[in-house]
């Protein structure tokens, strides 16, 4: 059995190593293509930039015309629109910490070097996009758009999204370009106050269809309740004070996806010992636990649960809508120390939380954690 398990992990390590080599080759090839395209663009700058960069006379360091043109051309190509429809609404000089401009692709190898460059926000009046570039625009990457992320339902009304972003912008004193809607769920509120009545406020007892929306800045998140169109919205003050609001896990920090034979994985790290453990549940009921970095493989354990228990756990994931928490992290309170961080991964995504704040997680996520802990406790050697 031990021989089989070693082969299992060695095979997966081989796959990862091969993928890394291939991805590195592709990254180098795409880099040469990008440089060639940018050089070609610099020879033909036929349009002016007077309308493309706002507040040039205010910024202490003006965005180079070559960088602005490179970003506008790249976005116009991606969106299939004219550069005349785009406008740079904000920019700042940055020093990126690696050759990927802090935006690596999955399994991409990035050179560890400081890269001076720019963070640029582009808008078409309806949507904003964020770019990272180097100093001359020959290397650039699209960071994100502040409109629907992969966790948002495609039917989220634009009117709701705009109302939320405007309200959060006023409250946080942040430009909309620096805000992101992290999560949105349809809700049916039980009263006209969206279940957030003020003291002595009279609320009509009627069902109101609407949305529960989490919006975030760099270091803060807000929870809003709205009606169906966003014409009525309220900030959930109690939730913001007593429950955890999630933040998006950066792509560069996501663990590798699961192999097809693995149902679920837990990675625990930190605590007083500072050790990291990985536990995986296979379809056949094997529960394999190893300590990452244990060269002697002395802490490996293999236990079993029944195939029926595996199926029950999968159904629990589905009932709890675990996929709704895809790529979200529930961080520890500011100043906390010696806590254990848990990273849970299914075939549909990853979620992260810590032992200090476990009781403040959303109920559905707490259900998943409880089901996983019960399954692990029932496993037999």
Protein Blocks (a to p, Z undefined) as FASTA:
>chain_A
ZZmmmmmmmmmmmmmmmmmmmmmmmmmmmmmmmmmmmmmmmmmcfbccklmpghklmpmb
dcdfklmmmmmmmmmmmnopafklpccfbdcddddfbfnlopacehiacddddddddddd
ddehjaccdddddfkopaccdfbdcbdcfkbcfklcfklmmmmmmmmmmmnopafklgcc
fbdcddddfbfnlopacehiacddddddddddddddfkbccdddddfkopaccddfklmm
mmccdddddfklpccdddfkbmbdcddeejjnopacdddddfkopacdddehianommgc
cddddfklmmmmmmmmmmnommlmgoiacdddehiahiacdddddfkbccdddfklmmmg
cfklmmmmmmmmmmmmmpcZZ
